[in-house]
Amino acid sequence: MDLAVRKESLERFGVENLGAVHENLPPARLVEASVRRREGMICEPSGALVVRTGKRTGRSPKDRFIVEDDLTRDAVDWGAVNKPFSSEAFGRLLEKAAGYVENLEEVFVVDAHAGADERYSLNVQVVTEHAWQALFARQLFRRPDKGELDRFEPEWTVISMPGLLMEPEEDGTESETFVGLDFSRRVVLVCGTRYAGEIKKSIFTALNFVLPTEHNVMPMHCSANVGEEDDVALFFGLSGTGKTTLSADPERRLIGDDEHGWSDSGVFNFEGGCYAKTIDLSPEKEPQIWGAIRFGAVLENVAMDRRTRAVDFTDASITENTRVAYPLEYIEGAVPDGKGAHPKAVLFLTADAFGVLPPISALSPEQAAYYFLSGYTAKLAGTEADMDSEVEATFSACFGAPFLPLPATTYATMLSERLREHGARCYLINTGWSGGAYGVGERIDLSATREMVRAVIEGRLDGAETRQHSVFGLNVPVEVPGVPTEVLDPRGTWPDKDAYDEQAKKLADLFRENFTKFEGSVTDEVRNAGPQL
């Protein structure tokens, strides 16, 4: 695409005078540009590019807005997550961004796809002032071939200008940082933050609006893999539950690690890469991720010795949220076309630090809707500032509330319909604590969890005898091949049974309190599928 066409594609945002435009550069040239511009450094021995994102080392949810207009006014679930921003004010910010872009000596542009299924794929154009962010976008989104690039027309545009700081009183923002989505203009504006995850998650949010409303495709915040029998499995779970670890199974092929759609023909990856956490990363625990850290990968906020260029994955002095971005083909055996059949198994992962939930439970369709809407896990002291106790429950609807513009029940209904239509097995897997809460009990053994997951996927628990949990009503298998039977009964692992009962009641109360916001919009069957005291 020549500069005239590129200029025309940006004119609708008010950009008239462009400096040097670097479009669709290969990874090597983007790495060279990043080093030349002192944006990052190459580490030893992997050759990955190491960058720092400065003040913002994670997403900025309080600074994220959706433009309220005729398209979104009655559709978006407005509230603390989806905050409204006027179309007029957003237009003024676009003008401000256009003036900023015109004063840049260099601009980097990446044309890419979001969605492996061509019927639902979005053409995404990323415009940024940083070469390393262009590299991030190139590696994380799906990469068009030359023929597709020659006829590429953007449907959505992400304008990422970290150096453009907002003025809250003048611009109507919460701070100097602004992340805004305009579904009518089909543009994302990211300003005042270098954290590249905002680029990726903004398009995920767009897909979470477009796919259900326009195509009846269910968007999902989950990982997916497939075995030799074409047996696709989905893994939902919040941070720390083992989603990446359990889906990265050397005996199966990875479809994707974070964002997928479920259409009438099966599942498909939204992305062309992975964005994995690296804190305490080791070749023993995460061999696939470790092997993907090579030239072309981007390490975000990973501590590095500037003299030796050696990185330290155990160092959290910059942030706990250290990350690596790399293309999917860096994972051995990954599914290149990013597609799979309808899932045979759907697994909800939770790290229950209260030590209450069974390590494995079979879910009815109604229970699946209840626990999907709940999106439960537990966070531990030290993971967030100002925690009031050692363990706190976390509920994130559909295991991805920050990225859902529509009401959560929209996505839960779509999941229930698909589970029934395709007969997928649905299980709740607790990767958290047993024998007591965090600080007393022990983390459930990873090898045992892997055996449970494999038993579910392979259908070895179909028709198995179960017993019902006395508080949560979950159906717990009496036996799982390769797993000690005593592990399957959480109450039995506690030395003090009364203490377990008290803890179970406490967690059940938290579930019930959280679910009150859904009670008016779900059926009696779903409402009653949770814990019953």
C-alpha positions as CSV (number, residue, x, y, z in Angstrom):
1,M,0.0,0.0,0.0
2,D,1.5,3.3,-1.0
3,L,1.7,6.4,1.1
4,A,-1.2,8.1,-0.6
5,V,-3.5,5.2,0.3
6,R,-2.1,5.1,3.8
7,K,-2.7,8.9,4.1
8,E,-6.3,8.5,3.0
9,S,-6.9,5.8,5.6
10,L,-5.8,8.2,8.3
11,E,-7.5,11.3,6.9
12,R,-10.8,10.3,8.5
13,F,-9.2,11.0,11.9
14,G,-8.0,14.4,10.8
15,V,-4.4,13.4,10.0
16,E,-3.2,15.4,7.1
17,N,0.6,15.8,7.3
18,L,2.5,12.7,8.0
19,G,6.2,12.3,8.7
20,A,8.0,9.0,7.8
21,V,5.5,6.2,7.8
22,H,6.9,2.7,8.4
23,E,4.2,0.2,7.4
24,N,4.1,-3.5,8.0
25,L,7.8,-3.9,8.7
26,P,9.1,-7.4,9.4
27,P,10.2,-8.2,13.0
28,A,13.9,-7.7,12.3
29,R,13.4,-4.2,11.1
30,L,11.1,-3.3,14.0
31,V,13.6,-4.7,16.5
32,E,16.3,-2.6,14.7
33,A,14.1,0.5,14.9
34,S,13.3,-0.1,18.6
35,V,17.0,-0.3,19.4
36,R,17.9,2.7,17.2
37,R,15.2,4.8,18.9
38,R,16.4,3.6,22.4
39,E,13.0,2.0,23.1
40,G,14.4,-1.3,24.1
41,M,17.4,-3.6,24.3
42,I,18.2,-7.1,23.1
43,C,18.8,-9.6,25.9
44,E,21.1,-12.5,26.1
45,P,21.0,-15.4,25.2
46,S,17.5,-15.5,23.7
47,G,17.7,-12.3,21.5
48,A,14.3,-11.1,22.7
49,L,13.6,-7.4,22.8
50,V,13.3,-6.1,26.4
51,V,11.2,-2.9,27.0
52,R,9.7,-1.0,29.9
53,T,6.3,0.5,29.9
54,G,7.0,3.1,32.5
55,K,4.4,4.3,35.0
56,R,1.7,2.0,33.7
57,T,2.7,-1.7,34.0
58,G,-0.8,-3.1,33.5
59,R,-4.2,-2.1,32.1
60,S,-5.9,1.1,33.3
61,P,-9.5,0.2,33.9
62,K,-10.4,3.4,35.6
63,D,-9.3,5.3,32.4
64,R,-11.3,3.2,29.9
65,F,-14.4,4.5,28.3
66,I,-16.9,3.6,25.6
67,V,-18.5,6.2,23.4
68,E,-22.2,6.5,24.1
69,D,-24.3,7.0,21.0
70,D,-27.3,5.6,19.2
71,L,-25.5,2.3,18.6
72,T,-24.4,1.7,22.1
73,R,-26.8,3.6,24.3
74,D,-29.3,0.7,24.8
75,A,-26.9,-2.2,24.2
76,V,-23.9,-1.6,26.5
77,D,-24.0,-2.7,30.1
78,W,-23.1,0.7,31.5
79,G,-21.4,0.9,35.0
80,A,-18.1,0.9,36.7
81,V,-16.5,-1.3,33.9
82,N,-18.2,0.3,30.8
83,K,-18.1,4.1,31.5
84,P,-19.8,6.4,28.9
85,F,-18.0,9.1,27.0
86,S,-19.7,11.5,24.7
87,S,-19.2,11.3,21.0
88,E,-18.4,15.0,20.7
89,A,-15.7,14.8,23.4
90,F,-14.2,11.8,21.8
91,G,-14.1,13.6,18.5
92,R,-12.2,16.4,20.1
93,L,-9.7,13.9,21.5
94,L,-9.3,12.4,18.0
95,E,-8.4,15.9,16.7
96,K,-5.9,16.3,19.5
97,A,-4.4,13.0,18.6
98,A,-4.3,13.9,14.9
99,G,-2.3,17.0,15.7
100,Y,0.1,15.0,17.9
101,V,0.6,12.4,15.1
102,E,1.4,15.2,12.6
103,N,4.3,16.4,14.7
104,L,5.9,12.9,14.9
105,E,9.0,12.3,12.9
106,E,8.2,8.6,12.5
107,V,4.9,6.6,12.6
108,F,4.6,2.8,12.6
109,V,1.6,1.1,11.1
110,V,0.6,-2.5,11.2
111,D,-2.2,-4.1,9.2
112,A,-3.6,-7.3,10.7
113,H,-6.6,-9.6,11.2
114,A,-8.4,-10.3,14.4
115,G,-10.1,-13.7,14.1
116,A,-9.0,-16.9,12.4
117,D,-12.4,-17.5,10.8
118,E,-12.5,-15.4,7.7
119,R,-16.3,-15.0,8.0
120,Y,-15.9,-13.0,11.2
121,S,-12.4,-11.6,11.0
122,L,-11.9,-7.9,11.5
123,N,-9.3,-5.9,9.6
124,V,-7.4,-4.0,12.2
125,Q,-4.9,-1.2,11.6
126,V,-2.6,-0.2,14.5
127,V,-1.0,3.2,14.3
128,T,1.7,3.9,17.0
129,E,4.6,6.1,17.7
130,H,6.7,3.2,19.0
131,A,8.4,0.6,16.9
132,W,8.2,-2.0,19.7
133,Q,4.4,-1.5,20.0
134,A,4.2,-2.1,16.3
135,L,6.2,-5.3,16.8
136,F,3.8,-6.3,19.6
137,A,0.8,-5.8,17.4
138,R,2.4,-7.7,14.5
139,Q,3.2,-10.7,16.8
140,L,-0.2,-10.7,18.7
141,F,-2.6,-10.2,15.8
142,R,-3.0,-12.5,12.8
143,R,-0.7,-11.6,10.0
144,P,-2.1,-11.2,6.5
145,D,-0.1,-12.5,3.5
146,K,1.2,-10.2,0.8
147,G,-1.9,-10.5,-1.4
148,E,-4.2,-9.7,1.5
149,L,-2.0,-6.6,2.4
150,D,-2.2,-5.3,-1.2
151,R,-6.0,-5.1,-0.9
152,F,-6.2,-4.4,2.8
153,E,-8.9,-1.9,4.0
154,P,-9.1,-1.3,7.8
155,E,-12.4,-1.9,9.5
156,W,-11.1,-0.9,13.0
157,T,-8.2,1.4,13.8
158,V,-6.2,1.5,17.0
159,I,-4.3,4.7,17.5
160,S,-1.8,4.3,20.3
161,M,0.1,7.4,21.3
162,P,1.7,6.9,24.7
163,G,3.4,10.3,24.6
164,L,0.1,12.1,24.3
165,L,-1.0,13.0,27.8
166,M,-4.6,14.0,28.5
167,E,-5.6,17.1,30.6
168,P,-8.6,15.9,32.7
169,E,-10.2,19.2,33.3
170,E,-10.0,20.1,29.6
171,D,-10.5,16.7,28.0
172,G,-13.1,15.2,30.4
173,T,-10.8,12.2,31.3
174,E,-10.0,10.7,34.7
175,S,-6.3,11.2,34.4
176,E,-3.5,11.8,31.8
177,T,-4.3,8.3,30.5
178,F,-7.2,7.6,28.2
179,V,-8.4,4.4,26.6
180,G,-11.6,4.9,24.5
181,L,-13.6,2.7,22.2
182,D,-16.0,4.2,19.6
183,F,-18.1,1.5,18.0
184,S,-19.6,3.8,15.5
185,R,-16.4,5.3,14.2
186,R,-14.8,1.9,14.8
187,V,-11.7,3.4,16.4
188,V,-9.7,2.9,19.6
189,L,-7.7,5.7,21.1
190,V,-5.0,4.8,23.6
191,C,-3.1,7.7,25.1
192,G,-0.8,8.3,28.1
193,T,0.2,4.6,28.6
194,R,2.9,2.4,27.0
195,Y,1.4,-0.8,28.3
196,A,0.8,-2.7,25.1
197,G,-1.9,-5.0,26.5
198,E,-4.3,-2.1,26.0
199,I,-4.0,-2.6,22.2
200,K,-4.8,-6.3,22.4
201,K,-7.6,-6.0,24.9
202,S,-9.3,-3.1,23.2
203,I,-9.9,-5.2,20.0
204,F,-11.0,-8.1,22.2
205,T,-13.6,-5.8,23.7
206,A,-14.7,-4.7,20.2
207,L,-15.1,-8.4,19.2
208,N,-17.1,-9.0,22.4
209,F,-19.6,-6.4,21.0
210,V,-19.6,-7.1,17.3
211,L,-19.7,-10.9,17.2
212,P,-22.8,-11.5,19.4
213,T,-24.8,-8.6,18.0
214,E,-24.0,-9.0,14.3
215,H,-23.1,-12.7,13.9
216,N,-24.4,-14.7,16.8
217,V,-20.9,-15.9,17.5
218,M,-19.9,-16.3,21.2
219,P,-16.6,-14.5,22.1
220,M,-14.7,-16.2,25.0
221,H,-11.8,-15.2,27.3
222,C,-10.3,-18.7,27.3
223,S,-7.5,-20.9,26.0
224,A,-8.1,-23.8,23.7
225,N,-6.2,-26.9,22.6
226,V,-7.0,-30.1,20.6
227,G,-5.9,-33.7,20.7
228,E,-5.3,-36.4,18.1
229,E,-9.0,-37.3,18.1
230,D,-10.0,-33.8,17.2
231,D,-11.2,-33.4,20.8
232,V,-11.2,-29.7,21.4
233,A,-11.0,-28.4,25.0
234,L,-11.6,-24.9,26.4
235,F,-10.0,-23.5,29.5
236,F,-11.7,-20.5,31.2
237,G,-10.0,-19.0,34.2
238,L,-8.8,-15.8,35.8
239,S,-5.1,-14.9,36.5
240,G,-3.3,-17.5,38.6
241,T,-5.7,-20.4,38.0
242,G,-3.5,-22.3,35.6
243,K,-5.2,-21.5,32.3
244,T,-1.9,-21.2,30.4
245,T,-0.2,-24.0,32.2
246,L,-3.0,-26.6,31.7
247,S,-3.7,-25.7,28.1
248,A,0.0,-25.9,27.2
249,D,0.0,-29.7,27.2
250,P,2.8,-31.3,25.2
251,E,0.4,-34.2,24.3
252,R,-2.0,-31.8,22.7
253,R,-1.9,-28.9,20.2
254,L,-2.5,-25.3,21.2
255,I,-5.2,-23.4,19.3
256,G,-4.7,-20.3,21.3
257,D,-4.0,-19.1,24.9
258,D,-6.4,-16.3,25.5
259,E,-9.2,-15.2,23.1
260,H,-11.5,-17.4,21.0
261,G,-14.9,-17.4,19.3
262,W,-17.4,-20.2,19.1
263,S,-19.4,-20.2,15.8
264,D,-21.7,-22.6,14.1
265,S,-18.7,-24.6,12.8
266,G,-16.5,-24.7,15.9
267,V,-14.0,-22.5,17.8
268,F,-11.4,-20.2,16.3
269,N,-8.6,-18.1,17.8
270,F,-8.9,-14.3,17.6
271,E,-5.1,-13.9,17.8
272,G,-1.9,-14.9,16.0
273,G,0.2,-14.9,19.1
274,C,0.4,-15.2,22.9
275,Y,0.9,-12.7,25.7
276,A,2.1,-14.8,28.6
277,K,3.1,-13.9,32.2
278,T,6.7,-14.5,32.9
279,I,7.1,-13.9,36.6
280,D,9.1,-16.9,38.0
281,L,9.2,-18.5,34.6
282,S,11.4,-21.5,34.2
283,P,12.0,-24.2,31.6
284,E,10.8,-26.8,34.0
285,K,7.4,-25.3,34.8
286,E,6.6,-23.7,31.4
287,P,8.8,-25.3,28.7
288,Q,6.7,-24.1,25.8
289,I,6.7,-20.4,26.9
290,W,10.4,-20.6,27.8
291,G,11.2,-21.9,24.3
292,A,9.1,-19.1,22.7
293,I,11.3,-16.4,24.1
294,R,13.6,-15.8,21.2
295,F,14.4,-13.1,18.6
296,G,11.2,-11.4,17.6
297,A,9.6,-11.8,21.1
298,V,8.9,-8.8,23.3
299,L,9.6,-8.9,27.0
300,E,7.7,-6.3,28.9
301,N,9.0,-5.0,32.2
302,V,11.3,-8.0,32.8
303,A,14.3,-7.0,34.9
304,M,17.6,-7.1,32.9
305,D,21.2,-6.5,33.8
306,R,22.1,-3.7,31.3
307,R,25.8,-4.8,31.3
308,T,25.4,-8.5,30.7
309,R,21.9,-8.3,29.1
310,A,20.8,-11.2,31.2
311,V,17.2,-11.2,32.3
312,D,15.9,-12.3,35.7
313,F,12.3,-13.7,35.6
314,T,12.2,-14.0,39.4
315,D,12.7,-10.2,39.8
316,A,9.4,-8.4,40.5
317,S,11.0,-5.1,41.3
318,I,9.3,-3.4,38.3
319,T,6.0,-5.3,38.5
320,E,4.6,-8.7,39.2
321,N,2.9,-8.4,35.8
322,T,5.9,-9.1,33.6
323,R,5.0,-10.4,30.2
324,V,6.2,-11.8,26.9
325,A,4.6,-11.4,23.5
326,Y,5.4,-13.9,20.7
327,P,3.7,-15.3,17.6
328,L,1.8,-18.6,17.9
329,E,4.3,-20.4,15.6
330,Y,6.9,-20.1,18.3
331,I,5.0,-22.8,20.2
332,E,5.9,-26.2,18.9
333,G,2.8,-28.1,17.5
334,A,0.5,-25.1,17.6
335,V,-2.5,-25.2,15.2
336,P,-1.4,-22.9,12.4
337,D,-4.9,-21.9,11.1
338,G,-6.2,-21.2,14.6
339,K,-9.4,-23.3,14.2
340,G,-10.9,-26.3,15.8
341,A,-14.1,-28.3,16.0
342,H,-16.9,-27.8,18.5
343,P,-15.5,-28.4,22.0
344,K,-15.8,-31.8,23.7
345,A,-14.9,-30.4,27.1
346,V,-15.3,-27.0,28.7
347,L,-13.4,-26.4,31.9
348,F,-13.8,-23.6,34.4
349,L,-10.6,-23.1,36.4
350,T,-10.6,-21.6,39.9
351,A,-7.8,-21.3,42.5
352,D,-9.9,-21.5,45.6
353,A,-7.6,-20.3,48.4
354,F,-10.3,-20.9,50.9
355,G,-9.8,-24.6,50.4
356,V,-13.5,-25.4,50.1
357,L,-14.3,-26.3,46.5
358,P,-13.7,-29.9,45.3
359,P,-10.8,-30.3,42.9
360,I,-13.2,-31.5,40.2
361,S,-16.9,-31.2,39.8
362,A,-19.3,-32.1,36.9
363,L,-21.6,-29.2,36.0
364,S,-25.2,-29.4,34.7
365,P,-26.0,-26.7,32.1
366,E,-27.7,-24.7,34.8
367,Q,-24.7,-24.9,37.1
368,A,-22.4,-24.1,34.1
369,A,-24.4,-20.8,33.6
370,Y,-24.2,-20.0,37.4
371,Y,-20.5,-20.6,37.7
372,F,-19.7,-18.9,34.4
373,L,-21.6,-15.8,35.5
374,S,-19.8,-16.0,38.9
375,G,-16.3,-16.3,37.4
376,Y,-14.8,-17.1,40.8
377,T,-11.2,-17.4,42.0
378,A,-9.4,-16.1,45.1
379,K,-6.5,-13.6,45.3
380,L,-3.8,-13.8,48.0
381,A,-2.2,-11.3,50.2
382,G,0.7,-9.7,48.3
383,T,-1.0,-9.8,44.8
384,E,-2.8,-6.5,45.4
385,A,-2.2,-3.6,47.6
386,D,-4.6,-2.7,50.5
387,M,-6.1,-6.2,50.9
388,D,-8.0,-6.6,54.1
389,S,-7.3,-10.2,54.7
390,E,-5.0,-13.1,53.6
391,V,-7.5,-14.4,51.1
392,E,-10.2,-12.5,49.2
393,A,-12.8,-13.8,46.8
394,T,-12.7,-12.4,43.3
395,F,-15.7,-12.6,41.0
396,S,-15.3,-11.6,37.3
397,A,-18.4,-12.4,35.2
398,C,-17.7,-14.9,32.4
399,F,-14.1,-14.9,33.5
400,G,-13.5,-11.7,31.7
401,A,-15.8,-8.9,33.0
402,P,-13.3,-6.0,32.1
403,F,-13.8,-6.8,28.4
404,L,-17.5,-7.4,28.2
405,P,-19.5,-4.4,26.8
406,L,-22.8,-6.4,26.7
407,P,-24.6,-7.7,29.8
408,A,-22.9,-10.8,31.2
409,T,-26.1,-12.8,30.8
410,T,-25.8,-12.4,27.0
411,Y,-22.6,-14.5,27.0
412,A,-23.9,-16.9,29.6
413,T,-27.0,-17.7,27.5
414,M,-24.9,-18.3,24.5
415,L,-22.7,-20.7,26.4
416,S,-25.6,-22.6,27.8
417,E,-27.2,-22.9,24.3
418,R,-23.9,-24.3,22.8
419,L,-23.3,-26.7,25.7
420,R,-26.8,-28.2,25.1
421,E,-26.5,-28.2,21.3
422,H,-23.1,-29.9,21.1
423,G,-23.2,-32.0,24.3
424,A,-19.9,-30.7,25.6
425,R,-18.8,-31.9,29.1
426,C,-18.5,-29.0,31.5
427,Y,-16.4,-29.3,34.7
428,L,-15.3,-27.0,37.5
429,I,-11.6,-27.6,38.3
430,N,-10.2,-26.2,41.5
431,T,-6.4,-25.7,41.2
432,G,-6.3,-24.0,44.6
433,W,-5.9,-25.4,48.2
434,S,-6.8,-28.6,49.9
435,G,-6.6,-29.7,53.6
436,G,-7.1,-26.1,54.8
437,A,-7.1,-22.5,53.5
438,Y,-4.1,-20.7,52.1
439,G,-1.5,-20.6,54.9
440,V,-2.7,-23.9,56.4
441,G,-3.5,-26.3,53.6
442,E,-1.4,-27.1,50.5
443,R,-1.9,-26.3,46.8
444,I,-3.5,-29.2,44.9
445,D,-0.8,-31.1,43.2
446,L,-0.4,-30.0,39.5
447,S,0.1,-33.6,38.3
448,A,-3.2,-34.7,39.9
449,T,-4.9,-31.7,38.3
450,R,-3.5,-32.7,34.9
451,E,-4.8,-36.2,35.4
452,M,-8.3,-34.9,36.2
453,V,-8.3,-32.6,33.1
454,R,-7.2,-35.4,30.8
455,A,-9.9,-37.7,32.3
456,V,-12.5,-35.1,31.5
457,I,-11.3,-34.4,27.9
458,E,-10.9,-38.1,27.1
459,G,-14.4,-38.9,28.4
460,R,-13.2,-41.3,31.1
461,L,-15.6,-39.7,33.6
462,D,-18.7,-40.0,31.4
463,G,-21.3,-41.8,33.5
464,A,-19.0,-42.1,36.5
465,E,-20.4,-42.3,40.0
466,T,-20.6,-39.0,41.8
467,R,-21.5,-37.6,45.2
468,Q,-23.1,-34.3,45.8
469,H,-21.4,-31.6,47.8
470,S,-23.5,-30.8,50.8
471,V,-23.3,-27.0,50.4
472,F,-22.5,-26.2,46.8
473,G,-24.5,-29.0,45.3
474,L,-21.7,-29.9,42.9
475,N,-21.4,-33.4,41.6
476,V,-18.0,-34.8,42.6
477,P,-16.6,-37.9,40.9
478,V,-16.0,-40.7,43.5
479,E,-13.0,-41.9,41.5
480,V,-10.7,-40.4,38.9
481,P,-8.1,-42.7,37.3
482,G,-4.6,-41.8,38.5
483,V,-5.8,-39.5,41.3
484,P,-5.8,-40.6,45.0
485,T,-9.5,-40.9,46.1
486,E,-8.9,-38.9,49.3
487,V,-8.0,-35.8,47.3
488,L,-11.5,-35.7,45.8
489,D,-13.3,-35.0,49.1
490,P,-12.3,-31.5,50.2
491,R,-14.0,-31.9,53.6
492,G,-12.2,-35.1,54.3
493,T,-8.8,-33.5,53.7
494,W,-9.3,-31.0,56.5
495,P,-8.2,-32.2,60.0
496,D,-10.9,-29.9,61.6
497,K,-14.2,-30.8,59.9
498,D,-16.2,-28.1,61.7
499,A,-13.7,-25.5,60.5
500,Y,-14.3,-26.7,56.9
501,D,-18.1,-26.4,57.3
502,E,-17.7,-22.9,58.6
503,Q,-15.4,-21.9,55.7
504,A,-17.8,-23.5,53.2
505,K,-20.6,-21.5,54.6
506,K,-18.5,-18.3,54.4
507,L,-17.6,-18.9,50.7
508,A,-21.2,-19.9,49.9
509,D,-22.4,-16.5,51.3
510,L,-19.9,-14.7,49.1
511,F,-21.2,-16.5,46.0
512,R,-24.8,-15.7,46.9
513,E,-24.1,-12.1,47.6
514,N,-22.2,-11.7,44.3
515,F,-25.0,-13.4,42.3
516,T,-27.7,-11.0,43.5
517,K,-26.9,-8.7,40.5
518,F,-28.0,-11.5,38.1
519,E,-31.1,-12.8,39.9
520,G,-33.5,-10.6,37.9
521,S,-32.2,-11.7,34.6
522,V,-31.7,-15.5,34.9
523,T,-34.1,-18.4,35.2
524,D,-35.1,-20.0,38.5
525,E,-33.1,-23.1,37.4
526,V,-29.9,-21.1,37.0
527,R,-30.6,-19.0,40.2
528,N,-31.0,-22.2,42.2
529,A,-27.9,-23.9,40.7
530,G,-25.6,-22.2,43.2
531,P,-24.9,-23.0,46.8
532,Q,-27.9,-23.7,49.0
533,L,-27.5,-23.1,52.7
